[in-house]
Amino acid sequence: MREPVSVTLEPVTDRNRRAILALELLPGQHGFVASNADSLEEAGEDDDAIPRAVVADGEVVGFLMYDAPADDDEASIYRFMIDRREQGKGLGRAGIAAALREIEGLTHVRKVSICYEPANTAVRRLYASFGFVEQGLDEDGEMIAELDLRR
Ligand SMILES: CC(C)(COP(=O)(O)OP(=O)(O)OC[C@H]1O[C@@H](n2cnc3c(N)ncnc32)[C@H](O)[C@@H]1OP(=O)(O)O)[C@@H](O)C(=O)NCCC(=O)NCCS
């Protein structure tokens, strides 16, 4: 069995921004998530966006972004990636677990939603294993899955 890995989520700062921008996807994964450059630009324009570096052993290995508006009981994880060189080591699973712990600490949140391309079988299984339940496709053909934190 694989050793459990530990990651932390860190706010985006001038110190880790360059490392986040240097993260890469594997060929074939570019359709699954926006580029980190686009996501960071979006985060700069959206007060609700909460961007996070995924850090393991002091190195930035991934990026995720969610929102959890104070006037809503639903948080939404809408960007998530692990660098191509670091995939398959358990960091993705640890990253989602860390994001859910952080979101669970926001007492106004009752539900977490996540969306992904239906063809993205890796994340489909990963999210299902955390208890996310598929709700169906949105207008862009992306699958929406939800996790009820009250359960
Ligand atoms: C999805 C992603 C974040 C997973 O990161 P990772 O570090 O490779 O994930 P892990 O090593 O923790 O593996 C998580 C699970 O997914 C499975 N998995 C990972 N890559 C897989 C693949 N290509 N095919 C099938 N299963 C895969 C693993 O077997 C593992 O299952 P387990 O924990 O039950 O053993 C990473 O592949 C990625 O960045 N993909 C491109 C971007 C993307 O698709 N983002 C999601 C948009 S919502």
The ligand as an SDF file (V2000), in Angstrom:
LIG
                    3D

 48 50  0  0  0  0  0  0  0  0999 V2000
   -6.4600   14.8100  -11.3080 C   0  0  0  0  0  0  0  0  0  0  0  0
   -5.1030   15.0620  -10.6920 C   0  0  0  0  0  0  0  0  0  0  0  0
   -5.1450   16.3620   -9.9020 C   0  0  0  0  0  0  0  0  0  0  0  0
   -4.7590   13.8740   -9.7890 C   0  0  0  0  0  0  0  0  0  0  0  0
   -3.4970   14.1540   -9.2040 O   0  0  0  0  0  0  0  0  0  0  0  0
   -2.5120   12.9670   -8.7490 P   0  0  0  0  0  0  0  0  0  0  0  0
   -1.4940   13.5590   -7.8460 O   0  0  0  0  0  0  0  0  0  0  0  0
   -2.0220   12.2290   -9.9260 O   0  0  0  0  0  0  0  0  0  0  0  0
   -3.5280   12.0660   -7.9240 O   0  0  0  0  0  0  0  0  0  0  0  0
   -3.1540   10.8740   -6.9550 P   0  0  0  0  0  0  0  0  0  0  0  0
   -1.7930   10.3440   -7.2080 O   0  0  0  0  0  0  0  0  0  0  0  0
   -3.4840   11.3060   -5.5620 O   0  0  0  0  0  0  0  0  0  0  0  0
   -4.2000    9.7930   -7.4190 O   0  0  0  0  0  0  0  0  0  0  0  0
   -5.5650    9.9430   -7.0730 C   0  0  0  0  0  0  0  0  0  0  0  0
   -6.3530    8.7720   -7.5790 C   0  0  0  0  0  0  0  0  0  0  0  0
   -6.5850    8.9360   -8.9690 O   0  0  0  0  0  0  0  0  0  0  0  0
   -6.1050    7.7940   -9.6730 C   0  0  0  0  0  0  0  0  0  0  0  0
   -5.4800    8.2760  -10.8920 N   0  0  0  0  0  0  0  0  0  0  0  0
   -4.5530    9.2460  -10.9910 C   0  0  0  0  0  0  0  0  0  0  0  0
   -4.2400    9.4410  -12.2930 N   0  0  0  0  0  0  0  0  0  0  0  0
   -4.9970    8.5530  -12.9840 C   0  0  0  0  0  0  0  0  0  0  0  0
   -5.1500    8.2740  -14.3650 C   0  0  0  0  0  0  0  0  0  0  0  0
   -4.4680    8.9250  -15.3020 N   0  0  0  0  0  0  0  0  0  0  0  0
   -6.0320    7.3200  -14.7240 N   0  0  0  0  0  0  0  0  0  0  0  0
   -6.7540    6.6590  -13.8100 C   0  0  0  0  0  0  0  0  0  0  0  0
   -6.6550    6.8940  -12.4820 N   0  0  0  0  0  0  0  0  0  0  0  0
   -5.7880    7.8250  -12.0840 C   0  0  0  0  0  0  0  0  0  0  0  0
   -5.1080    7.1320   -8.7920 C   0  0  0  0  0  0  0  0  0  0  0  0
   -5.0910    5.7470   -9.0160 O   0  0  0  0  0  0  0  0  0  0  0  0
   -5.5920    7.4790   -7.4100 C   0  0  0  0  0  0  0  0  0  0  0  0
   -6.4990    6.5460   -6.9280 O   0  0  0  0  0  0  0  0  0  0  0  0
   -6.2490    5.9210   -5.4530 P   0  0  0  0  0  0  0  0  0  0  0  0
   -5.9730    7.0890   -4.5420 O   0  0  0  0  0  0  0  0  0  0  0  0
   -7.5410    5.2370   -5.1790 O   0  0  0  0  0  0  0  0  0  0  0  0
   -5.0720    5.0240   -5.6080 O   0  0  0  0  0  0  0  0  0  0  0  0
   -4.0060   15.1650  -11.7910 C   0  0  0  0  0  0  0  0  0  0  0  0
   -4.0630   13.9890  -12.5810 O   0  0  0  0  0  0  0  0  0  0  0  0
   -4.1560   16.3660  -12.6790 C   0  0  0  0  0  0  0  0  0  0  0  0
   -3.6300   17.4300  -12.4000 O   0  0  0  0  0  0  0  0  0  0  0  0
   -4.8780   16.1900  -13.8110 N   0  0  0  0  0  0  0  0  0  0  0  0
   -5.0080   17.2400  -14.7990 C   0  0  0  0  0  0  0  0  0  0  0  0
   -5.9180   18.3480  -14.3460 C   0  0  0  0  0  0  0  0  0  0  0  0
   -7.2940   17.8420  -14.0000 C   0  0  0  0  0  0  0  0  0  0  0  0
   -7.8280   16.9260  -14.5940 O   0  0  0  0  0  0  0  0  0  0  0  0
   -7.8810   18.5370  -13.0130 N   0  0  0  0  0  0  0  0  0  0  0  0
   -9.1950   18.2410  -12.5560 C   0  0  0  0  0  0  0  0  0  0  0  0
  -10.0890   19.3020  -13.0770 C   0  0  0  0  0  0  0  0  0  0  0  0
  -11.5570   19.3220  -12.1310 S   0  0  0  0  0  0  0  0  0  0  0  0
  1  2  1  0
  2  3  1  0
  2  4  1  0
  2 36  1  0
  4  5  1  0
  5  6  1  0
  6  7  2  0
  6  8  1  0
  6  9  1  0
  9 10  1  0
 10 11  2  0
 10 12  1  0
 10 13  1  0
 13 14  1  0
 14 15  1  0
 15 16  1  0
 15 30  1  0
 16 17  1  0
 17 18  1  0
 17 28  1  0
 18 19  1  0
 18 27  1  0
 19 20  2  0
 20 21  1  0
 21 22  1  0
 21 27  2  0
 22 23  1  0
 22 24  2  0
 24 25  1  0
 25 26  2  0
 26 27  1  0
 28 29  1  0
 28 30  1  0
 30 31  1  0
 31 32  1  0
 32 33  2  0
 32 34  1  0
 32 35  1  0
 36 37  1  0
 36 38  1  0
 38 39  2  0
 38 40  1  0
 40 41  1  0
 41 42  1  0
 42 43  1  0
 43 44  2  0
 43 45  1  0
 45 46  1  0
 46 47  1  0
 47 48  1  0
M  END
$$$$
